[in-house]
Amino acid sequence: MATEDTEELSLPRSRQANERLHALIPGGAHTYAKGDDQYPENLAPVISHGRGAHVWDVDGNRYIEYGSGLRSVSLGHAHPRVTEAARRELDRGSNFVRPSIVEVEAAERFLATVPTAEMVKFAKNGSDATTAAVRLARAVTGRPRVAICGDHPFFSVDDWFIGTTPMSAGVPAATTELTVAFPYGDLAATQELLTRYQGEVACLILEPATHTEPSPGSRLLPRPSAGRGPQSSADPTPGYLAGLRELADRHGCVLIFDEMITGFRWSEAGAQGLYGVVPDLSTFGKALGNGFAVSALAGRRDLMERGGLRHPRDRVFLLSTTHGAETHSLAAAMAVLTTYVEEGVTARLHALGERLATGVRDAAASMGVGDHIVVRGRASNLVFATLDENRQPSQQYRTLFLRRLLAGGVLAPSFVVSSALDDADIDRTVDVVAQACAVYRKALDAADPTPWLAGRPVKPVFRRLA
């Protein structure tokens, strides 16, 4: 791969495939975060296949991959234990007119791994699970409003959340008005919100940790000086989650933890298992299936039963998905859960992340850009910010950085690790980052990254106009 800042990566087949994608699929991808607008112009590789921590594009280039499957492939691509479990079930049939025995086995395995929950219901994607949690909270409280954490970037594709983003076209204002926001880490502000809407808020929904995604347009904080111990920049302030639990109880609202990202990456039992605060409901996905489509809504029995048959009250249409209990996906999930527990995957993710974070920070500092390429988050879930000469978040500098990573064979919209990475992968990544930082320094000295962009800058996912 290229080492000089004048050399470029050529992706003719990927460019052709992207044109085909856009001709047939709105946005050219089935997830906005995978869109080619998230990558430098003409440098959005279309993937042929992956194995472990590496992927190959249709042009034949191999990359070390981070953030695999938008954090879903935490064990690496084509993990043998997971694929074999799914393959066995495919030979036995994948979907029936009645529940399969795999459903109860998967539920037992999940609840044994996440013992803070008493019941679980599976689905195929995270949005269905979070929306089911919100609907259930509204049903059991009889209240209309949803309070979301305004510092977290995504909860659902459904109207109650998307209406609050710049991509709100098609969502009635009356729906959006029922969603209010509270800031992460600020109990006093949350108390004020619940008092202002006394008796109206059905639930508080948040990711139980912060810094799980870079927030486009927000001011990103410098890297912490001591982020290498058990407490990291992604951890909540001591007492915050317990305080939120107390506020929810006092105001009679349901506390929901969105564990799509923190589930399994923070601990085998999620962030709730790590921090010791039990929500009423929680949602899991991503790492749960290692790329197979499976998500989960879990929580207190008395709440979850309202979506069932064994109660005398109004029924709640909780989750009802034709493919929610496909046997091969549930078998994959069971294999993932077993692998995490038996092989200590969470600890490995943390160790790999620590090695990567140290290397990237040292490389950035040695090239004089340590205050401009900022790595933050929990070691198992690292993100990076690209800051301009005024230390403000910059899409142009992000474009420059991504171009150089791609040229060096590193596909990294984030620095989120998978357990399939090895020390050689990390060392190679750090070498490529160092080369990118050298170019970054030149752009900072010129106070203009434009000569190194070779096209339009990458764009934030949430924006009003295409």
C-alpha positions in Angstrom: 0.0 0.0 0.0 1.0 3.6 -0.4 3.3 5.3 2.0 3.8 8.8 0.4 1.1 11.5 0.7 1.1 11.9 -3.1 0.1 8.3 -3.7 -3.5 7.3 -4.0 -5.7 4.2 -3.9 -7.5 3.3 -7.0 -10.9 1.6 -6.8 -12.4 1.4 -10.3 -14.5 -1.7 -9.6 -15.8 -0.2 -6.3 -16.7 3.0 -8.1 -18.7 1.0 -10.7 -20.4 -1.0 -8.0 -21.3 2.2 -6.1 -23.0 3.5 -9.2 -25.0 0.3 -9.5 -25.9 0.5 -5.8 -27.2 4.1 -6.1 -29.2 3.2 -9.2 -31.1 0.5 -7.3 -30.9 1.3 -3.6 -31.8 4.8 -2.1 -28.5 6.1 -0.7 -26.5 3.3 -2.2 -26.5 1.3 1.1 -29.0 -0.2 3.5 -27.6 1.7 6.5 -26.9 5.5 6.3 -23.6 5.0 8.2 -22.4 2.8 5.4 -23.1 5.3 2.7 -20.3 6.4 0.4 -20.8 10.0 1.6 -19.2 8.8 4.8 -15.9 8.2 2.9 -13.7 10.4 0.8 -14.9 10.9 -2.8 -14.2 7.8 -5.0 -12.7 6.0 -2.1 -15.6 4.0 -0.7 -14.6 0.4 -1.1 -17.4 -2.1 -1.9 -16.6 -5.3 0.0 -16.2 -8.7 -1.5 -15.7 -10.8 1.6 -14.1 -10.8 5.0 -12.3 -13.2 7.4 -11.3 -12.4 10.9 -10.2 -8.8 11.2 -9.6 -8.4 7.5 -11.9 -7.5 4.5 -11.2 -7.5 0.8 -12.9 -5.1 -1.7 -14.0 -6.0 -5.2 -10.8 -4.4 -6.5 -8.7 -7.0 -4.6 -7.4 -4.7 -1.9 -7.2 -6.1 1.6 -7.8 -3.9 4.7 -7.5 -4.2 8.4 -11.1 -3.4 9.4 -12.4 -1.5 12.5 -16.0 -1.0 13.6 -16.8 -4.2 11.7 -20.5 -4.4 10.7 -21.2 -1.1 12.6 -19.8 -2.8 15.8 -21.8 -6.0 15.3 -19.0 -8.3 14.2 -17.0 -8.3 17.5 -15.5 -11.8 17.1 -14.3 -11.2 13.6 -15.9 -12.3 10.2 -16.8 -15.9 9.6 -16.0 -16.9 13.2 -16.0 -20.7 13.0 -17.9 -21.4 16.2 -20.7 -19.0 15.2 -21.0 -20.0 11.6 -21.0 -23.7 12.5 -23.8 -23.2 15.0 -25.9 -21.3 12.4 -25.1 -23.9 9.7 -26.3 -26.8 11.9 -29.7 -25.1 12.3 -30.0 -24.3 8.6 -30.1 -28.0 7.9 -32.9 -28.4 10.4 -35.2 -25.6 9.1 -35.2 -21.9 10.0 -38.8 -20.9 10.7 -41.9 -22.7 11.7 -45.6 -22.1 12.5 -44.9 -22.6 16.2 -41.9 -21.7 18.4 -38.9 -23.9 18.1 -37.0 -25.3 21.1 -34.1 -23.1 20.1 -36.2 -20.1 21.2 -36.3 -21.2 24.8 -32.7 -22.3 24.8 -31.6 -18.9 23.5 -33.7 -17.1 26.1 -32.2 -19.2 28.9 -28.7 -18.6 27.6 -29.3 -14.9 27.3 -30.8 -14.5 30.7 -28.0 -16.5 32.3 -25.5 -14.1 30.7 -27.5 -11.0 31.6 -29.0 -11.9 35.0 -30.3 -8.4 35.7 -33.1 -9.2 33.3 -36.0 -11.6 34.0 -37.6 -12.0 30.6 -36.4 -11.5 27.0 -38.0 -11.2 23.6 -35.9 -11.4 20.4 -36.2 -9.4 17.2 -34.0 -8.7 14.1 -32.8 -5.1 14.6 -32.2 -2.6 17.3 -34.9 -0.1 16.3 -37.7 -2.6 16.8 -36.4 -3.4 20.3 -36.1 0.2 21.4 -39.5 1.2 20.0 -41.0 -1.8 21.7 -39.5 -0.6 25.0 -40.9 2.8 24.5 -44.4 1.5 23.6 -44.3 -0.7 26.7 -43.3 2.2 28.9 -46.1 4.3 27.6 -48.6 1.5 28.1 -47.6 0.7 31.7 -47.4 4.3 32.8 -50.3 5.7 30.7 -48.0 8.7 29.8 -47.3 10.1 26.4 -43.8 11.7 26.5 -40.5 10.0 25.9 -37.3 11.5 27.4 -34.2 10.6 25.4 -30.6 11.4 26.2 -29.8 14.3 23.8 -26.1 13.5 23.9 -26.4 10.1 22.3 -26.6 9.9 18.5 -29.1 7.2 17.7 -32.0 5.2 19.2 -34.4 4.1 16.5 -35.5 4.6 12.9 -39.0 5.2 14.2 -40.8 8.6 14.4 -40.4 9.1 18.1 -36.6 9.5 17.6 -36.0 10.4 14.0 -38.3 13.4 14.3 -35.8 14.9 16.7 -32.9 14.7 14.1 -32.2 16.9 11.1 -33.6 14.1 8.9 -37.1 14.6 10.2 -38.9 14.8 6.8 -42.1 12.7 6.9 -42.5 12.9 10.7 -45.5 14.9 12.0 -44.7 17.7 14.4 -47.2 16.4 16.8 -45.2 13.2 17.2 -41.9 15.0 17.6 -43.3 17.2 20.3 -43.9 14.2 22.5 -40.1 13.5 22.7 -38.0 15.6 25.0 -34.3 15.5 25.8 -32.1 15.4 28.8 -28.3 15.8 29.0 -26.0 12.9 29.9 -24.5 13.2 33.4 -26.7 16.0 34.6 -29.1 14.8 37.2 -30.3 18.4 38.1 -31.3 19.1 34.5 -33.1 15.7 34.3 -34.9 16.5 37.6 -36.0 19.9 36.1 -37.3 18.2 33.0 -39.3 15.6 34.9 -40.7 18.4 37.1 -41.6 20.5 34.1 -43.5 17.6 32.6 -44.7 16.2 35.9 -46.7 13.0 35.3 -46.2 13.1 31.5 -42.9 11.3 31.0 -43.2 7.6 30.4 -39.6 6.7 30.3 -36.0 7.8 30.3 -34.0 6.1 27.5 -30.2 6.4 27.2 -27.0 4.5 26.5 -25.6 3.8 29.9 -22.2 5.1 28.9 -21.1 8.1 27.0 -18.6 8.6 24.1 -20.0 5.7 22.2 -20.1 7.7 19.0 -18.5 10.9 17.8 -21.3 13.5 17.7 -21.1 15.4 14.4 -21.0 19.1 15.1 -20.4 18.8 18.8 -17.3 20.0 20.6 -15.1 17.0 21.3 -13.0 17.0 24.4 -9.3 16.5 24.5 -8.1 13.0 25.3 -8.0 12.2 29.0 -4.6 12.1 30.7 -5.5 8.9 32.6 -7.8 6.8 30.4 -5.9 3.6 30.8 -7.4 2.2 34.0 -10.8 0.7 34.9 -12.3 4.2 34.8 -12.3 5.7 31.3 -13.6 8.7 29.5 -16.6 6.6 28.5 -17.6 5.7 32.0 -20.4 7.7 33.8 -19.6 9.8 36.7 -19.8 7.7 39.9 -23.3 7.8 41.2 -24.9 9.1 38.0 -26.7 6.0 36.9 -27.8 5.3 40.4 -29.1 8.8 40.6 -31.0 8.4 37.4 -32.5 5.2 38.8 -33.7 7.1 41.8 -35.2 9.9 39.7 -37.1 7.4 37.5 -38.5 5.7 40.6 -39.4 9.0 42.3 -41.2 10.3 39.2 -42.8 6.9 38.3 -41.2 6.5 34.9 -39.5 3.5 33.3 -35.7 3.5 33.0 -34.5 2.0 29.7 -30.8 1.3 28.9 -30.0 1.1 25.2 -27.2 -1.5 25.3 -26.9 -1.9 21.5 -23.2 -0.7 21.7 -22.3 -1.3 25.4 -23.8 -4.8 25.5 -21.0 -7.3 25.7 -18.3 -4.7 24.9 -18.5 -3.3 28.4 -19.0 -6.7 30.1 -20.7 -10.0 29.2 -23.7 -8.6 31.1 -23.5 -5.2 29.4 -23.0 -1.9 31.1 -25.6 -2.7 33.6 -23.6 -5.6 34.7 -20.4 -3.5 34.9 -21.9 -0.5 36.8 -24.3 -2.4 39.0 -27.4 -0.3 38.2 -30.4 -2.3 37.0 -32.8 -0.7 34.5 -36.4 -1.6 34.1 -35.9 -2.5 30.4 -32.8 -2.8 28.2 -32.2 -3.5 24.6 -29.3 -5.5 23.0 -28.1 -6.1 19.5 -25.0 -5.7 17.4 -22.4 -7.9 19.1 -25.2 -10.3 20.1 -25.2 -12.0 16.7 -21.6 -11.4 15.4 -23.2 -10.2 12.2 -26.3 -12.3 12.2 -29.6 -10.4 12.5 -30.7 -10.6 16.1 -31.7 -8.1 18.8 -33.3 -8.4 22.2 -35.6 -6.5 24.5 -35.1 -7.6 28.1 -36.3 -6.5 31.5 -38.5 -6.9 34.6 -41.0 -9.7 34.5 -44.0 -7.5 35.5 -43.3 -5.1 32.6 -42.5 -7.7 30.0 -45.5 -9.8 30.8 -47.7 -6.9 29.7 -46.7 -7.9 26.2 -47.7 -11.5 26.8 -50.8 -13.5 27.6 -50.8 -14.1 31.3 -52.2 -10.9 32.8 -55.7 -9.4 33.1 -55.0 -5.9 31.7 -54.9 -4.4 28.2 -52.6 -6.2 25.9 -49.5 -4.4 24.6 -48.4 -5.2 21.1 -44.8 -5.6 22.1 -42.8 -7.4 19.4 -44.3 -9.6 16.7 -41.8 -10.4 13.9 -42.1 -13.2 11.4 -38.3 -13.6 11.3 -37.5 -12.6 14.9 -36.9 -16.2 16.0 -35.1 -17.6 13.0 -33.3 -20.6 14.4 -29.9 -20.0 12.8 -29.7 -16.4 14.1 -30.6 -17.5 17.6 -28.1 -20.4 17.4 -25.5 -17.8 16.3 -26.4 -15.7 19.3 -26.0 -18.6 21.7 -22.6 -19.4 20.2 -21.6 -15.7 20.7 -22.7 -15.7 24.3 -20.8 -18.9 25.0 -17.7 -17.7 23.3 -17.7 -14.4 25.2 -18.0 -16.1 28.6 -15.7 -19.1 27.9 -12.9 -17.1 26.1 -13.0 -13.8 28.0 -13.7 -11.8 24.8 -14.6 -8.6 26.6 -11.2 -8.6 28.3 -9.5 -9.2 25.0 -11.3 -6.4 23.4 -10.2 -4.1 26.1 -6.6 -5.2 25.9 -6.5 -4.8 22.1 -8.1 -1.4 22.4 -5.6 -0.2 25.0 -2.7 -1.2 22.8 -4.3 0.6 19.8 -5.2 3.7 21.8 -1.7 4.0 23.2 -0.1 3.5 19.8 -2.3 6.0 18.0 -1.9 8.6 20.7 1.9 8.2 20.7 2.0 8.3 16.9 -0.1 11.5 16.8 2.0 13.1 19.5 5.3 12.3 17.8 4.0 13.9 14.6 2.9 17.0 16.4 -0.9 16.4 16.0 -1.7 14.9 19.4 -4.1 17.8 20.1 -5.8 17.4 16.7 -6.3 13.6 16.3 -8.2 12.7 19.5 -8.9 9.1 20.6 -11.5 8.7 23.2 -14.0 6.2 24.6 -13.8 2.9 26.4 -10.9 0.8 25.1 -13.3 -1.8 23.6 -15.2 1.0 21.7 -12.7 3.7 20.6 -13.7 6.6 18.4 -11.6 9.4 17.1 -12.1 13.1 16.4 -10.3 15.1 13.8 -9.8 18.7 14.9 -8.6 21.7 12.8 -6.0 24.3 13.5 -8.4 25.9 16.0 -9.1 22.6 17.6 -12.6 22.5 16.3 -14.2 19.3 14.8 -13.6 19.2 11.1 -15.1 17.0 8.3 -12.3 18.2 6.0 -9.5 16.9 8.3 -11.5 13.7 8.8 -11.5 13.3 5.1 -7.7 13.8 4.9 -7.2 11.3 7.7 -9.5 8.7 6.2 -7.8 9.0 2.8 -4.4 8.2 4.3 -5.8 5.3 6.3 -7.4 3.8 3.3 -4.2 4.2 1.2 -2.4 2.3 4.0 -4.9 -0.5 4.0 -6.8 0.4 7.1 -10.6 0.7 6.9 -11.5 2.7 10.0 -14.5 4.9 10.3 -13.8 4.4 14.0 -11.1 2.5 16.0 -13.6 0.0 17.4 -11.7 -3.3 17.7 -12.8 -6.9 17.1 -11.3 -9.8 19.0 -9.9 -11.2 15.7 -7.2 -8.5 15.5 -3.8 -9.5 16.6 -0.7 -7.5 17.7 0.6 -7.4 14.1 -2.6 -5.8 12.9 -2.5 -3.2 15.7 1.2 -2.4 14.9 0.5 -2.1 11.2 -2.4 0.2 12.0 -0.3 2.5 14.2 2.3 2.7 11.4 -0.3 3.8 8.9 -1.7 6.3 11.4 1.8 7.8 11.8 2.0 8.2 8.1 -1.4 9.9 8.1 -0.4 12.1 10.9 2.6 13.4 8.9 0.3 14.5 6.2 -2.1 16.0 8.8 0.7 18.1 10.1 1.4 19.5 6.7 -2.2 20.5 6.3 -2.2 22.1 9.8 0.9 24.1 8.9 -0.8 25.3 5.7 -4.0 26.0 7.7 -5.8 24.4 4.7 -6.4 20.7 4.2 -8.0 21.2 0.7 -5.0 20.2 -1.4 -5.0 16.8 0.3 -8.8 16.1 -0.1 -9.0 15.3 -3.8 -12.8 15.9 -3.7 -15.6 16.8 -1.4 -15.3 16.3 2.3 -17.1 13.4 4.1 -20.5 14.4 5.5 -22.3 13.8 8.7 -25.0 11.2 8.6 -27.7 13.4 10.1 -28.2 16.4 7.8 -31.3 18.0 6.4 -30.3 18.1 2.7 -28.7 15.3 0.7 
